Amino acid sequence: MPRCGHVAALWPGSAARYRAAGTRPRVLGPDDPHTLAARQGLAGLTGQVGDPAAARDLLAAVLPDLERVLGPDDRHTLAGRL
């Protein structure tokens, strides 16, 4: 699971997303679009709670997978580049 436990503690309602980011790869597989969305969402939450360096690292890790699975022009991939 990502090293962002502080997200679940600081952002109301984020505990489920934090758990999903750790559970979905095991259940759905690492390349499932829902798994990728959970990872991308966790990166966004991490930035919102004040850890932009960790958010950047999480997005940098998921972006190649988004490009490979969804394609470089998919809206989710493009959002991951912002």
Summary of the structure (lengths in Angstrom):
residues: 82
radius of gyration: 11.9
end to end distance: 23.6
largest distance: 34.2
contacts: 232
relative contact order: 0.16
helix: 74%
strand: 0%
